[in-house]
Each structure stands twice: as C-alpha cells, then as structure tokens.
Amino acid sequence: MRIFQVINVRWYNATAWYAITLSRLLANAGHDVTVLTLAGTQAEKAAKDAGLSTVAVDLNTTNPVRFLSATKHIIQLLRKHRPQIVNSHRGEGFFLWGLLKLAGFGFRLVRTRGDQRPPRSDAINRWLHAGVADAVVVTNRRMADYFLEKMRTPGHGLWLIHGGVDTSRFCFDQAGRDRVRNEFGFKPDDLVVGLLGRFDRVKGHKETIEAIARLHKDGMSNIHLFLIGFDTAMTSEQIQAHIKEAGIEDITRISGRRDDVGACISALDIGVVASLWSETIARSALEIMAAERPLVSTDVGVMPDLVSPALLTKPKDIQGLARTIGMVARQPDLLKEVLVNQKRTMSQLTLDEFLKRTLNLYQSLLDED
C-alpha cells in the first residue's frame, strides 16, 4: 500500500509515539510509507531516527499565505506519491485533508484520535468525522463511546486500536532486575514500587510519593519507591521536594534518563500509573505489563481497558492508591490473578497485533473501491 502518515505533532508525546511506531511497522512490512511532519520538531527527529521517509509540511500554520503554500505542497505530494491511505493523527489540518479527498484525489481518509481531549461536537466536525473520513480510529473505549454518542460516527466506521508494545524489548529480565536493584541499593526482600513516566504534574508523582509514605508509616517497613523518569515539565528538584516533604528520602530513588528502561521496570515488584488525566494511549502501562509486573492505576483514559476494576482508583485518591498497592503486596492470590489477567490482555497488545489490526482497517477501506 501507498500510505501517508500525517504526524503534525511538535513533541514526541504518546500521539507521536503511536504514529511513528505504526509507520515503522508498516514500512518494515514492505508498504510505501511517507511521514508528513512539522520541520524541526521532536516528532520529526524521532521519525527520521526510526529510518522513515519524512517530508516537512507547515500544516499547523494560521498564516493565510503560509497555509496556501502548505496546501500547494500537499497537492504536489499527492500527485507525486498517489497515496491510497492518508492517516491523520492530529486535528490541525484535518479539514484540509477532508477537502482534498472531496476534491477527487482518490485516497481513503483515516483520522486517528490519540488525544485525551474529545473533539468539538459541532455540526461541521460531526460531518467531517462521520461523512468525510472513511474511518476513525480511537485508542480507548471512552473515546469510542464519545464518537458514537456525541459525534454520531457510524459504528462500522469506528475502530478501536489500542496500539502495542515491543515485547522483545519490554519483557521480564532477571539479570537486569538484579543489576538495577543492586545499583540503587534495593535488597532482595525489599518491596519496590515504581512509577514510569516523565516528570510532569499530570503523571501523579506527588500522589504516588504520599501513598508510599502512608504505607511506610503504617508499618510496611520494606517498601521502597523507584521513580523511573527524568526532567521535563517538572525538575528532579521539584520531585525531591515532594519526597522530602513526605519524609521518605531514605527509601526513594530516582533513575534519571536511562537506556535500560526494560531492566528498570523489571526491578519493580509493583508498577503504578497515577496519572491525574490523559493516558489516552498509556505507553508506560503497556511496558510495565509486558514486563510481567503487576500494575495498579487511576481510572483515567485507556486504563479501564487494561486494568481490572479492583486495581483502579480515582485520580488524587492517595488513600485509595495506598490501599490498592497494599492489597497487591499482601495478597498472593490477588497478585497471581492480576498477572494472569495482564498476560491475557497483553497477548492482544503486541506490535504484531497493532500492525495486523491497522492493516485490516486499511484493506477493508480499499476493498470498498
């Protein structure tokens, strides 16, 4: 297939990761993939680093002259590459792709919604998604319900494709576990609870720190906290201030930027997703589950699709988070059940499944011709 993946995202966030991972899978499977990016962005660099064919297009501009130039550029690309599928991963510029499809350029238009924010449900947007787009892909059931109920997208045009994780890279690594635990001073009988994610308020580091402090104060003397992440919207100093305020400096470690994230995850006994919102794609959750670490989570975004209700808490519910972590730590039968359920879930969330489901969608659209 000849495919355009439109990734007009500035940052290498979950949306960009999903789109670039998919593009790489398609290209490796022999498809002709062109990735349209914004020049000089993290997403463009990630696409190039992945060995993908990229073209920079100024799709996000609000300047009329530059937008006209971008439109001409896109028309040239359409005439040159003649894509069969155009898959847009952001709302900016999607209206233009819709107009170009209606103008007779002959491609099938797919809109992937990997953003936490639901689109506006005005008449134009409903028409664009339900009447112009050939399919809408969502990455969690909450967003699927929104499109069905608010956007009035027909069921046959709505696809739920969660994404996938590289299980050759993210799997339990005993040697890596032993090495990392030794490096950070964790003893064999320590219960290491970890949060994997960039330092950002949305990720719930403060709540996780306070939950661990509560468990430690309540007598769980062997509990330790391992924060696998690095400075982004928040600094290590800000994270350390929360740790100091909670009084758990002696039982907490911060990884910093690492090349061996899989080994760091394997070093955990329990993984946590404590996000306050977002997690529309939940890359870190998939990586933790792929490494066979039990996961507790807040009930945001895609997480109810991945985690059983007993292990879900509300955002900012420190007591609930502490209670859930304690349940997994103290109940061997529950731990065994959690791991069995996670293994079943992850069998459907490999990269092979991600590619297969997407190709099924694309092929079904082409078969309609």
ABEGO torsion letter per residue (X at the ends): XBBBBBBBBABBBAAAAAAAAAAAAAAAAGBBBBBBBBBGBAAAAAAAAAGBBBBBBBAABABAAAAAAAAAAAAAAAAAAGBABBBBABABGAAAAAAAAAAGAGBBBBBBBABABBBBABAAAAAAAAAABABBBBABAAAAAAAAAAAGBBAAABBBBAEBBBAAABBBBAAAAAAAAAAAGBBAABBBBBBBEBBBAAAGAAAAAAAAAAAAAAGBAABBBBBBEBBBABBAAAAAAAAAAAGAAAABBBAEBBABAAAAAAABABBBBABABEGAAGAAAAAAAAAGBBBBBBABEAAAAABBAAABBBBGBAAAAAAAAAAAAABAAAAAAAAAAAAAAAAAABAAAAAAAAAAAAAAAAAAX
